[in-house]
Amino acid sequence: MSSSDSPSPDSENTIPPRKLSDEDQAKVDRYLKSGHNDVERKPFRPFLLLGIILVVLTVLSLLSLFIARTKGVV
């Protein structure tokens, strides 16, 4: 294996070639700065989600018990 086969240490730090032209990149930058793609969202509330899941699970469990009792399984 010769020294030309192994990658140089600087090859890991090189910047990849640009995929957009300067004009296209300027259009993308203008769009991103315009605020058109910004969406105001409420903060995520994990305890509310947990509560909803527990309520749904409880209702489904009670429904299955009711069905089982009316069919004589339990």
C-alpha positions in Angstrom: 0.0 0.0 0.0 1.5 3.3 -1.0 1.1 6.6 0.7 -1.1 7.9 -2.2 -3.7 5.1 -1.4 -4.3 6.2 2.2 -6.5 9.2 2.8 -4.7 12.3 4.1 -5.5 13.5 7.6 -7.0 16.7 6.2 -9.6 14.8 4.1 -11.8 14.4 7.2 -12.0 18.2 7.7 -12.7 19.2 4.1 -15.9 21.0 3.3 -18.1 19.0 0.9 -18.8 20.6 -2.5 -21.8 22.9 -2.6 -24.9 21.5 -4.2 -26.6 24.9 -4.8 -25.5 27.8 -6.9 -25.1 31.1 -5.1 -28.3 32.4 -6.6 -30.3 29.3 -5.4 -28.7 29.5 -2.0 -29.7 33.1 -1.7 -33.3 32.2 -2.6 -33.3 29.5 0.1 -31.8 31.9 2.7 -34.5 34.6 1.8 -37.3 32.0 2.2 -35.9 30.8 5.6 -35.6 34.4 6.9 -39.1 35.4 5.7 -40.8 33.6 8.6 -43.2 31.9 6.2 -42.3 28.5 7.5 -42.5 29.5 11.2 -45.3 27.8 13.1 -46.3 28.9 16.6 -46.9 25.8 18.7 -48.1 25.3 22.2 -45.5 23.7 24.5 -45.5 19.9 24.8 -47.2 18.7 27.9 -46.2 15.2 28.6 -48.4 14.8 31.7 -51.5 15.7 29.7 -50.6 13.0 27.1 -50.0 10.5 29.9 -53.4 11.4 31.4 -55.2 11.0 28.1 -53.5 7.6 27.5 -54.5 6.4 31.0 -58.1 7.5 30.5 -58.4 5.8 27.2 -56.8 2.6 28.6 -59.2 2.6 31.6 -62.3 3.1 29.4 -61.2 0.3 27.1 -60.5 -2.0 30.0 -63.9 -1.3 31.6 -65.6 -1.8 28.2 -63.9 -5.2 27.8 -64.9 -6.2 31.3 -68.5 -5.2 30.6 -68.6 -7.2 27.4 -67.0 -10.2 29.1 -69.6 -10.1 32.0 -72.5 -9.8 29.6 -71.3 -12.8 27.6 -70.7 -14.9 30.7 -67.0 -15.2 30.4 -66.2 -13.6 33.8 
